[in-house]
Amino acid sequence: MTQRDRTAVALDAAAKGIIEQLQEDGRRPYATIGRAVGLSEAAVRQRVQRLQEQGVIQIVAVTDPLQVGFRRQAMIGIRADGDLNELAERVATIPEVDYVVVTAGSFDVLVEVVCEDDEHLLTVLNDAVRALPGVRSTETFVYLRLHKQLYNWGTR
């Protein structure tokens, strides 16, 4: 689903509470969540299903790339010509890409990649990203150390 396909979903206090509970522990039992937000287990189950169907939440396992063999992460700034949305959609199909955003400023598109090593990063950069029609130039920001990455925003 692209940003253009999304519409804002109004979240009531219970939905926000459910999301906060799942952000703390995505495996938390619905009965426990229900007690915390004042709903029955069945009501929480239905709400979670609806939030997933609406694209508000995904429940996934978040891995540490270093622990699973991906030693190189980088942000690639792209300066482009042509339709930025089309370029962003093409970049998003590259398997190593985990984040794509159209921006205003020095870069037209920012792309985060997760690679096995520097050679893999070079291959992705040269053979996949720079090869796309519309890419005028790129600048790569190699991550040396990650200090903070959170997934708990959006309900406060």
C-alpha positions in Angstrom: 0.0 0.0 0.0 1.4 3.4 -1.0 1.0 6.6 1.0 -1.5 7.8 -1.7 -3.7 4.7 -0.9 -3.9 5.5 2.8 -6.6 7.4 4.6 -6.5 8.5 8.2 -8.3 6.3 10.7 -9.8 7.9 13.8 -8.5 6.1 16.9 -10.5 6.1 20.1 -8.8 5.8 23.5 -9.3 2.0 23.5 -7.7 1.6 20.2 -4.7 3.7 21.2 -4.5 1.7 24.5 -4.4 -1.6 22.5 -1.7 -0.2 20.2 0.4 0.9 23.2 0.0 -2.5 24.8 1.1 -4.3 21.7 4.0 -1.8 21.2 5.3 -2.8 24.6 4.9 -6.5 23.9 3.5 -7.8 20.5 2.8 -11.2 22.1 0.8 -9.9 25.0 -2.4 -11.9 25.5 -5.6 -10.3 24.5 -7.1 -11.0 28.0 -4.2 -9.0 29.5 -4.7 -6.1 27.0 -8.4 -6.2 27.7 -7.9 -5.7 31.4 -5.5 -2.8 30.8 -7.9 -1.0 28.4 -11.3 -2.0 29.9 -12.5 -4.4 27.1 -13.2 -8.1 26.9 -10.7 -10.4 25.3 -13.1 -10.9 22.4 -13.5 -7.2 21.9 -9.7 -6.7 21.9 -9.3 -9.6 19.4 -11.9 -7.9 17.1 -10.2 -4.5 17.5 -6.8 -5.8 16.7 -8.1 -7.6 13.6 -9.8 -4.4 12.4 -6.6 -2.3 13.0 -4.6 -4.8 11.0 -7.2 -4.8 8.1 -7.2 -1.0 8.1 -3.4 -1.0 7.8 -3.0 0.9 11.1 -0.8 -1.8 12.7 1.3 -4.8 11.7 2.4 -7.3 14.2 5.9 -8.5 13.2 9.1 -9.7 14.7 11.7 -6.9 14.6 15.2 -8.3 14.2 18.6 -6.7 14.9 20.3 -6.8 11.5 23.7 -7.3 13.1 22.5 -10.4 14.9 21.2 -12.0 11.7 24.2 -11.4 9.5 23.6 -7.9 8.0 26.6 -5.9 8.9 26.1 -2.9 6.8 23.2 -0.4 7.0 23.1 2.9 5.1 20.8 5.7 4.1 21.0 6.7 0.5 19.9 10.2 -0.6 18.7 10.3 -4.2 18.5 13.4 -6.4 16.1 12.6 -9.2 14.5 13.7 -12.4 10.9 12.9 -13.3 8.0 11.4 -11.3 9.2 11.0 -7.7 6.3 8.7 -6.7 7.1 6.4 -9.6 10.8 6.3 -8.6 9.9 5.7 -4.9 7.7 2.8 -5.9 10.5 1.3 -8.1 13.1 1.7 -5.3 10.7 0.0 -2.8 10.8 -3.2 -4.9 14.6 -3.7 -4.2 14.8 -6.5 -1.6 17.5 -4.8 0.5 15.4 -1.6 0.9 13.5 -1.3 4.1 12.5 2.4 4.1 11.6 4.8 1.3 10.4 8.3 1.7 9.9 11.2 -0.8 11.3 14.3 0.7 11.8 18.1 0.3 15.3 19.5 0.5 18.6 18.4 -0.7 17.4 15.0 -1.7 14.2 13.9 -3.5 14.1 10.4 -2.1 15.7 8.9 1.0 16.2 5.1 1.1 17.4 2.9 3.9 19.2 -0.3 3.0 20.3 -3.3 5.0 23.2 -5.3 3.4 25.5 -8.2 4.4 28.7 -6.1 3.9 30.3 -3.3 2.0 30.5 -5.4 -1.2 26.8 -6.1 -1.0 26.1 -2.4 -0.4 28.1 -1.5 -3.5 26.2 -4.0 -5.6 22.8 -2.6 -4.4 23.9 1.0 -4.9 25.5 0.5 -8.3 23.3 -2.3 -9.9 19.9 -1.6 -8.4 19.5 2.0 -7.1 21.7 4.0 -9.6 20.5 1.9 -12.5 16.9 3.1 -12.1 15.5 5.6 -14.6 15.3 9.0 -13.1 18.1 8.7 -10.6 20.4 11.7 -11.3 22.8 11.2 -8.4 23.1 9.6 -5.0 24.9 10.2 -1.7 25.3 7.3 0.7 25.5 7.7 4.5 26.9 4.5 6.0 25.8 3.7 9.6 28.7 3.3 12.0 26.6 2.7 15.1 22.8 2.7 15.8 22.0 4.6 19.0 18.2 4.7 18.9 15.5 3.1 16.9 11.9 3.0 18.3 8.6 1.7 17.0 6.4 3.0 19.8 5.3 6.4 18.3 1.9 7.3 17.0 -0.6 7.1 19.9 0.3 10.0 22.1 
